[in-house]
Amino acid sequence: MTLRHIIKSQLFDEMFLEDFEYNIYYQICYLIALQRYRSLYI
């Protein structure tokens, strides 16, 4: 791993930690939408 890769991975980890709650919220919305889609079309 070069220094650039290490810096990029650290920046990515920080961004991921900041957006972690948003990602959970998005996944819950996606699961609800998927269940509604299945109940409508299956």
PDBQT receptor file of N, H, CA, C and O in Angstrom, charges set to zero:
ATOM      1  N   MET A   1       0.838  -1.201   0.000  1.00  0.00    +0.000 N 
ATOM      2  CA  MET A   1       0.000   0.000   0.000  1.00  0.00    +0.000 C 
ATOM      3  C   MET A   1       0.870   1.247   0.000  1.00  0.00    +0.000 C 
ATOM      4  O   MET A   1       1.801   1.372   0.796  1.00  0.00    +0.000 OA
ATOM      5  N   THR A   2       0.559   2.152  -0.890  1.00  0.00    +0.000 N 
ATOM      6  H   THR A   2      -0.197   2.051  -1.537  1.00  0.00    +0.000 HD
ATOM      7  CA  THR A   2       1.288   3.412  -0.925  1.00  0.00    +0.000 C 
ATOM      8  C   THR A   2       0.659   4.393   0.054  1.00  0.00    +0.000 C 
ATOM      9  O   THR A   2      -0.407   4.141   0.616  1.00  0.00    +0.000 OA
ATOM     10  N   LEU A   3       1.337   5.509   0.242  1.00  0.00    +0.000 N 
ATOM     11  H   LEU A   3       2.203   5.713  -0.214  1.00  0.00    +0.000 HD
ATOM     12  CA  LEU A   3       0.827   6.527   1.162  1.00  0.00    +0.000 C 
ATOM     13  C   LEU A   3      -0.515   7.064   0.678  1.00  0.00    +0.000 C 
ATOM     14  O   LEU A   3      -1.399   7.358   1.483  1.00  0.00    +0.000 OA
ATOM     15  N   ARG A   4      -0.665   7.191  -0.642  1.00  0.00    +0.000 N 
ATOM     16  H   ARG A   4       0.053   6.952  -1.295  1.00  0.00    +0.000 HD
ATOM     17  CA  ARG A   4      -1.931   7.693  -1.183  1.00  0.00    +0.000 C 
ATOM     18  C   ARG A   4      -3.084   6.760  -0.841  1.00  0.00    +0.000 C 
ATOM     19  O   ARG A   4      -4.172   7.212  -0.485  1.00  0.00    +0.000 OA
ATOM     20  N   HIS A   5      -2.842   5.452  -0.951  1.00  0.00    +0.000 N 
ATOM     21  H   HIS A   5      -1.959   5.085  -1.240  1.00  0.00    +0.000 HD
ATOM     22  CA  HIS A   5      -3.893   4.494  -0.627  1.00  0.00    +0.000 C 
ATOM     23  C   HIS A   5      -4.279   4.571   0.850  1.00  0.00    +0.000 C 
ATOM     24  O   HIS A   5      -5.455   4.480   1.203  1.00  0.00    +0.000 OA
ATOM     25  N   ILE A   6      -3.269   4.741   1.707  1.00  0.00    +0.000 N 
ATOM     26  H   ILE A   6      -2.313   4.815   1.420  1.00  0.00    +0.000 HD
ATOM     27  CA  ILE A   6      -3.551   4.829   3.145  1.00  0.00    +0.000 C 
ATOM     28  C   ILE A   6      -4.383   6.073   3.437  1.00  0.00    +0.000 C 
ATOM     29  O   ILE A   6      -5.357   6.007   4.187  1.00  0.00    +0.000 OA
ATOM     30  N   ILE A   7      -4.001   7.209   2.846  1.00  0.00    +0.000 N 
ATOM     31  H   ILE A   7      -3.210   7.262   2.237  1.00  0.00    +0.000 HD
ATOM     32  CA  ILE A   7      -4.750   8.448   3.068  1.00  0.00    +0.000 C 
ATOM     33  C   ILE A   7      -6.174   8.300   2.542  1.00  0.00    +0.000 C 
ATOM     34  O   ILE A   7      -7.130   8.708   3.201  1.00  0.00    +0.000 OA
ATOM     35  N   LYS A   8      -6.311   7.713   1.348  1.00  0.00    +0.000 N 
ATOM     36  H   LYS A   8      -5.534   7.382   0.813  1.00  0.00    +0.000 HD
ATOM     37  CA  LYS A   8      -7.639   7.527   0.779  1.00  0.00    +0.000 C 
ATOM     38  C   LYS A   8      -8.496   6.640   1.666  1.00  0.00    +0.000 C 
ATOM     39  O   LYS A   8      -9.672   6.934   1.880  1.00  0.00    +0.000 OA
ATOM     40  N   SER A   9      -7.927   5.562   2.184  1.00  0.00    +0.000 N 
ATOM     41  H   SER A   9      -6.972   5.323   2.010  1.00  0.00    +0.000 HD
ATOM     42  CA  SER A   9      -8.713   4.652   3.016  1.00  0.00    +0.000 C 
ATOM     43  C   SER A   9      -9.117   5.333   4.321  1.00  0.00    +0.000 C 
ATOM     44  O   SER A   9     -10.219   5.105   4.820  1.00  0.00    +0.000 OA
ATOM     45  N   GLN A  10      -8.236   6.167   4.880  1.00  0.00    +0.000 N 
ATOM     46  H   GLN A  10      -7.341   6.352   4.474  1.00  0.00    +0.000 HD
ATOM     47  CA  GLN A  10      -8.590   6.880   6.110  1.00  0.00    +0.000 C 
ATOM     48  C   GLN A  10      -9.705   7.880   5.843  1.00  0.00    +0.000 C 
ATOM     49  O   GLN A  10     -10.632   8.002   6.644  1.00  0.00    +0.000 OA
ATOM     50  N   LEU A  11      -9.624   8.599   4.722  1.00  0.00    +0.000 N 
ATOM     51  H   LEU A  11      -8.871   8.500   4.072  1.00  0.00    +0.000 HD
ATOM     52  CA  LEU A  11     -10.681   9.544   4.381  1.00  0.00    +0.000 C 
ATOM     53  C   LEU A  11     -11.992   8.815   4.162  1.00  0.00    +0.000 C 
ATOM     54  O   LEU A  11     -13.048   9.279   4.590  1.00  0.00    +0.000 OA
ATOM     55  N   PHE A  12     -11.923   7.669   3.492  1.00  0.00    +0.000 N 
ATOM     56  H   PHE A  12     -11.065   7.292   3.143  1.00  0.00    +0.000 HD
ATOM     57  CA  PHE A  12     -13.130   6.891   3.234  1.00  0.00    +0.000 C 
ATOM     58  C   PHE A  12     -13.746   6.407   4.540  1.00  0.00    +0.000 C 
ATOM     59  O   PHE A  12     -14.966   6.437   4.703  1.00  0.00    +0.000 OA
ATOM     60  N   ASP A  13     -12.897   5.958   5.478  1.00  0.00    +0.000 N 
ATOM     61  H   ASP A  13     -11.906   5.935   5.346  1.00  0.00    +0.000 HD
ATOM     62  CA  ASP A  13     -13.407   5.494   6.769  1.00  0.00    +0.000 C 
ATOM     63  C   ASP A  13     -14.100   6.626   7.513  1.00  0.00    +0.000 C 
ATOM     64  O   ASP A  13     -15.154   6.415   8.112  1.00  0.00    +0.000 OA
ATOM     65  N   GLU A  14     -13.521   7.832   7.483  1.00  0.00    +0.000 N 
ATOM     66  H   GLU A  14     -12.665   8.003   6.995  1.00  0.00    +0.000 HD
ATOM     67  CA  GLU A  14     -14.142   8.967   8.166  1.00  0.00    +0.000 C 
ATOM     68  C   GLU A  14     -15.484   9.303   7.536  1.00  0.00    +0.000 C 
ATOM     69  O   GLU A  14     -16.459   9.556   8.243  1.00  0.00    +0.000 OA
ATOM     70  N   MET A  15     -15.538   9.307   6.202  1.00  0.00    +0.000 N 
ATOM     71  H   MET A  15     -14.746   9.101   5.628  1.00  0.00    +0.000 HD
ATOM     72  CA  MET A  15     -16.794   9.594   5.518  1.00  0.00    +0.000 C 
ATOM     73  C   MET A  15     -17.825   8.531   5.841  1.00  0.00    +0.000 C 
ATOM     74  O   MET A  15     -18.998   8.840   6.049  1.00  0.00    +0.000 OA
ATOM     75  N   PHE A  16     -17.390   7.275   5.884  1.00  0.00    +0.000 N 
ATOM     76  H   PHE A  16     -16.437   7.024   5.715  1.00  0.00    +0.000 HD
ATOM     77  CA  PHE A  16     -18.314   6.184   6.165  1.00  0.00    +0.000 C 
ATOM     78  C   PHE A  16     -18.872   6.304   7.578  1.00  0.00    +0.000 C 
ATOM     79  O   PHE A  16     -20.062   6.076   7.798  1.00  0.00    +0.000 OA
ATOM     80  N   LEU A  17     -18.015   6.662   8.539  1.00  0.00    +0.000 N 
ATOM     81  H   LEU A  17     -17.049   6.847   8.361  1.00  0.00    +0.000 HD
ATOM     82  CA  LEU A  17     -18.483   6.814   9.915  1.00  0.00    +0.000 C 
ATOM     83  C   LEU A  17     -19.461   7.969  10.022  1.00  0.00    +0.000 C 
ATOM     84  O   LEU A  17     -20.434   7.879  10.771  1.00  0.00    +0.000 OA
ATOM     85  N   GLU A  18     -19.226   9.062   9.286  1.00  0.00    +0.000 N 
ATOM     86  H   GLU A  18     -18.436   9.136   8.677  1.00  0.00    +0.000 HD
ATOM     87  CA  GLU A  18     -20.138  10.198   9.318  1.00  0.00    +0.000 C 
ATOM     88  C   GLU A  18     -21.488   9.828   8.724  1.00  0.00    +0.000 C 
ATOM     89  O   GLU A  18     -22.523  10.284   9.210  1.00  0.00    +0.000 OA
ATOM     90  N   ASP A  19     -21.490   9.003   7.674  1.00  0.00    +0.000 N 
ATOM     91  H   ASP A  19     -20.649   8.632   7.280  1.00  0.00    +0.000 HD
ATOM     92  CA  ASP A  19     -22.724   8.659   6.974  1.00  0.00    +0.000 C 
ATOM     93  C   ASP A  19     -23.324   7.352   7.461  1.00  0.00    +0.000 C 
ATOM     94  O   ASP A  19     -24.245   6.823   6.839  1.00  0.00    +0.000 OA
ATOM     95  N   PHE A  20     -22.806   6.818   8.582  1.00  0.00    +0.000 N 
ATOM     96  H   PHE A  20     -22.057   7.248   9.088  1.00  0.00    +0.000 HD
ATOM     97  CA  PHE A  20     -23.229   5.489   9.020  1.00  0.00    +0.000 C 
ATOM     98  C   PHE A  20     -24.713   5.481   9.388  1.00  0.00    +0.000 C 
ATOM     99  O   PHE A  20     -25.445   4.574   8.991  1.00  0.00    +0.000 OA
ATOM    100  N   GLU A  21     -25.160   6.492  10.148  1.00  0.00    +0.000 N 
ATOM    101  H   GLU A  21     -24.566   7.229  10.470  1.00  0.00    +0.000 HD
ATOM    102  CA  GLU A  21     -26.569   6.549  10.535  1.00  0.00    +0.000 C 
ATOM    103  C   GLU A  21     -27.441   6.729   9.303  1.00  0.00    +0.000 C 
ATOM    104  O   GLU A  21     -28.508   6.122   9.208  1.00  0.00    +0.000 OA
ATOM    105  N   TYR A  22     -27.008   7.550   8.364  1.00  0.00    +0.000 N 
ATOM    106  H   TYR A  22     -26.141   8.044   8.441  1.00  0.00    +0.000 HD
ATOM    107  CA  TYR A  22     -27.773   7.741   7.132  1.00  0.00    +0.000 C 
ATOM    108  C   TYR A  22     -27.871   6.443   6.351  1.00  0.00    +0.000 C 
ATOM    109  O   TYR A  22     -28.918   6.144   5.779  1.00  0.00    +0.000 OA
ATOM    110  N   ASN A  23     -26.793   5.668   6.319  1.00  0.00    +0.000 N 
ATOM    111  H   ASN A  23     -25.942   5.912   6.784  1.00  0.00    +0.000 HD
ATOM    112  CA  ASN A  23     -26.818   4.396   5.597  1.00  0.00    +0.000 C 
ATOM    113  C   ASN A  23     -27.808   3.427   6.221  1.00  0.00    +0.000 C 
ATOM    114  O   ASN A  23     -28.520   2.727   5.502  1.00  0.00    +0.000 OA
ATOM    115  N   ILE A  24     -27.865   3.375   7.552  1.00  0.00    +0.000 N 
ATOM    116  H   ILE A  24     -27.286   3.944   8.136  1.00  0.00    +0.000 HD
ATOM    117  CA  ILE A  24     -28.832   2.500   8.226  1.00  0.00    +0.000 C 
ATOM    118  C   ILE A  24     -30.251   2.940   7.869  1.00  0.00    +0.000 C 
ATOM    119  O   ILE A  24     -31.102   2.105   7.566  1.00  0.00    +0.000 OA
ATOM    120  N   TYR A  25     -30.507   4.252   7.904  1.00  0.00    +0.000 N 
ATOM    121  H   TYR A  25     -29.815   4.930   8.151  1.00  0.00    +0.000 HD
ATOM    122  CA  TYR A  25     -31.826   4.774   7.561  1.00  0.00    +0.000 C 
ATOM    123  C   TYR A  25     -32.184   4.407   6.129  1.00  0.00    +0.000 C 
ATOM    124  O   TYR A  25     -33.320   4.018   5.856  1.00  0.00    +0.000 OA
ATOM    125  N   TYR A  26     -31.236   4.525   5.218  1.00  0.00    +0.000 N 
ATOM    126  H   TYR A  26     -30.313   4.841   5.440  1.00  0.00    +0.000 HD
ATOM    127  CA  TYR A  26     -31.474   4.195   3.815  1.00  0.00    +0.000 C 
ATOM    128  C   TYR A  26     -31.774   2.712   3.647  1.00  0.00    +0.000 C 
ATOM    129  O   TYR A  26     -32.658   2.343   2.874  1.00  0.00    +0.000 OA
ATOM    130  N   GLN A  27     -31.045   1.855   4.364  1.00  0.00    +0.000 N 
ATOM    131  H   GLN A  27     -30.326   2.154   4.991  1.00  0.00    +0.000 HD
ATOM    132  CA  GLN A  27     -31.275   0.411   4.260  1.00  0.00    +0.000 C 
ATOM    133  C   GLN A  27     -32.652   0.037   4.778  1.00  0.00    +0.000 C 
ATOM    134  O   GLN A  27     -33.320  -0.815   4.193  1.00  0.00    +0.000 OA
ATOM    135  N   ILE A  28     -33.091   0.668   5.879  1.00  0.00    +0.000 N 
ATOM    136  H   ILE A  28     -32.547   1.360   6.354  1.00  0.00    +0.000 HD
ATOM    137  CA  ILE A  28     -34.426   0.380   6.415  1.00  0.00    +0.000 C 
ATOM    138  C   ILE A  28     -35.488   0.796   5.404  1.00  0.00    +0.000 C 
ATOM    139  O   ILE A  28     -36.435   0.048   5.162  1.00  0.00    +0.000 OA
ATOM    140  N   CYS A  29     -35.342   1.977   4.813  1.00  0.00    +0.000 N 
ATOM    141  H   CYS A  29     -34.573   2.584   5.009  1.00  0.00    +0.000 HD
ATOM    142  CA  CYS A  29     -36.296   2.433   3.797  1.00  0.00    +0.000 C 
ATOM    143  C   CYS A  29     -36.309   1.483   2.610  1.00  0.00    +0.000 C 
ATOM    144  O   CYS A  29     -37.370   1.199   2.054  1.00  0.00    +0.000 OA
ATOM    145  N   TYR A  30     -35.149   0.992   2.221  1.00  0.00    +0.000 N 
ATOM    146  H   TYR A  30     -34.288   1.222   2.673  1.00  0.00    +0.000 HD
ATOM    147  CA  TYR A  30     -35.059   0.074   1.095  1.00  0.00    +0.000 C 
ATOM    148  C   TYR A  30     -35.770  -1.237   1.411  1.00  0.00    +0.000 C 
ATOM    149  O   TYR A  30     -36.476  -1.779   0.561  1.00  0.00    +0.000 OA
ATOM    150  N   LEU A  31     -35.590  -1.751   2.631  1.00  0.00    +0.000 N 
ATOM    151  H   LEU A  31     -35.017  -1.310   3.322  1.00  0.00    +0.000 HD
ATOM    152  CA  LEU A  31     -36.255  -2.998   3.009  1.00  0.00    +0.000 C 
ATOM    153  C   LEU A  31     -37.767  -2.823   3.027  1.00  0.00    +0.000 C 
ATOM    154  O   LEU A  31     -38.495  -3.707   2.576  1.00  0.00    +0.000 OA
ATOM    155  N   ILE A  32     -38.251  -1.688   3.547  1.00  0.00    +0.000 N 
ATOM    156  H   ILE A  32     -37.660  -0.970   3.913  1.00  0.00    +0.000 HD
ATOM    157  CA  ILE A  32     -39.695  -1.434   3.572  1.00  0.00    +0.000 C 
ATOM    158  C   ILE A  32     -40.232  -1.355   2.153  1.00  0.00    +0.000 C 
ATOM    159  O   ILE A  32     -41.276  -1.932   1.849  1.00  0.00    +0.000 OA
ATOM    160  N   ALA A  33     -39.526  -0.646   1.283  1.00  0.00    +0.000 N 
ATOM    161  H   ALA A  33     -38.678  -0.177   1.529  1.00  0.00    +0.000 HD
ATOM    162  CA  ALA A  33     -39.965  -0.528  -0.110  1.00  0.00    +0.000 C 
ATOM    163  C   ALA A  33     -39.972  -1.892  -0.784  1.00  0.00    +0.000 C 
ATOM    164  O   ALA A  33     -40.874  -2.188  -1.567  1.00  0.00    +0.000 OA
ATOM    165  N   LEU A  34     -38.986  -2.721  -0.493  1.00  0.00    +0.000 N 
ATOM    166  H   LEU A  34     -38.254  -2.480   0.144  1.00  0.00    +0.000 HD
ATOM    167  CA  LEU A  34     -38.912  -4.051  -1.087  1.00  0.00    +0.000 C 
ATOM    168  C   LEU A  34     -40.082  -4.917  -0.627  1.00  0.00    +0.000 C 
ATOM    169  O   LEU A  34     -40.664  -5.649  -1.427  1.00  0.00    +0.000 OA
ATOM    170  N   GLN A  35     -40.429  -4.837   0.657  1.00  0.00    +0.000 N 
ATOM    171  H   GLN A  35     -39.957  -4.242   1.307  1.00  0.00    +0.000 HD
ATOM    172  CA  GLN A  35     -41.561  -5.612   1.163  1.00  0.00    +0.000 C 
ATOM    173  C   GLN A  35     -42.863  -5.146   0.518  1.00  0.00    +0.000 C 
ATOM    174  O   GLN A  35     -43.701  -5.970   0.152  1.00  0.00    +0.000 OA
ATOM    175  N   ARG A  36     -43.040  -3.832   0.377  1.00  0.00    +0.000 N 
ATOM    176  H   ARG A  36     -42.359  -3.162   0.674  1.00  0.00    +0.000 HD
ATOM    177  CA  ARG A  36     -44.253  -3.314  -0.268  1.00  0.00    +0.000 C 
ATOM    178  C   ARG A  36     -44.321  -3.768  -1.716  1.00  0.00    +0.000 C 
ATOM    179  O   ARG A  36     -45.388  -4.140  -2.204  1.00  0.00    +0.000 OA
ATOM    180  N   TYR A  37     -43.186  -3.740  -2.405  1.00  0.00    +0.000 N 
ATOM    181  H   TYR A  37     -42.319  -3.438  -2.008  1.00  0.00    +0.000 HD
ATOM    182  CA  TYR A  37     -43.143  -4.168  -3.799  1.00  0.00    +0.000 C 
ATOM    183  C   TYR A  37     -43.532  -5.638  -3.914  1.00  0.00    +0.000 C 
ATOM    184  O   TYR A  37     -44.297  -6.016  -4.802  1.00  0.00    +0.000 OA
ATOM    185  N   ARG A  38     -43.005  -6.465  -3.015  1.00  0.00    +0.000 N 
ATOM    186  H   ARG A  38     -42.384  -6.158  -2.294  1.00  0.00    +0.000 HD
ATOM    187  CA  ARG A  38     -43.326  -7.894  -3.056  1.00  0.00    +0.000 C 
ATOM    188  C   ARG A  38     -44.805  -8.123  -2.773  1.00  0.00    +0.000 C 
ATOM    189  O   ARG A  38     -45.434  -8.953  -3.430  1.00  0.00    +0.000 OA
ATOM    190  N   SER A  39     -45.368  -7.409  -1.815  1.00  0.00    +0.000 N 
ATOM    191  H   SER A  39     -44.857  -6.735  -1.281  1.00  0.00    +0.000 HD
ATOM    192  CA  SER A  39     -46.771  -7.628  -1.467  1.00  0.00    +0.000 C 
ATOM    193  C   SER A  39     -47.690  -7.145  -2.587  1.00  0.00    +0.000 C 
ATOM    194  O   SER A  39     -48.793  -7.667  -2.755  1.00  0.00    +0.000 OA
ATOM    195  N   LEU A  40     -47.243  -6.157  -3.345  1.00  0.00    +0.000 N 
ATOM    196  H   LEU A  40     -46.348  -5.733  -3.208  1.00  0.00    +0.000 HD
ATOM    197  CA  LEU A  40     -48.078  -5.658  -4.441  1.00  0.00    +0.000 C 
ATOM    198  C   LEU A  40     -48.019  -6.567  -5.658  1.00  0.00    +0.000 C 
ATOM    199  O   LEU A  40     -49.041  -6.810  -6.298  1.00  0.00    +0.000 OA
ATOM    200  N   TYR A  41     -46.845  -7.069  -5.982  1.00  0.00    +0.000 N 
ATOM    201  H   TYR A  41     -46.014  -6.872  -5.462  1.00  0.00    +0.000 HD
ATOM    202  CA  TYR A  41     -46.660  -7.753  -7.268  1.00  0.00    +0.000 C 
ATOM    203  C   TYR A  41     -46.477  -9.260  -7.150  1.00  0.00    +0.000 C 
ATOM    204  O   TYR A  41     -46.361  -9.946  -8.166  1.00  0.00    +0.000 OA
ATOM    205  N   ILE A  42     -46.449  -9.789  -5.920  1.00  0.00    +0.000 N 
ATOM    206  H   ILE A  42     -46.544  -9.232  -5.096  1.00  0.00    +0.000 HD
ATOM    207  CA  ILE A  42     -46.296 -11.241  -5.792  1.00  0.00    +0.000 C 
ATOM    208  C   ILE A  42     -47.523 -11.810  -5.079  1.00  0.00    +0.000 C 
ATOM    209  O   ILE A  42     -47.606 -13.019  -4.864  1.00  0.00    +0.000 OA
TER     210      ILE A  42
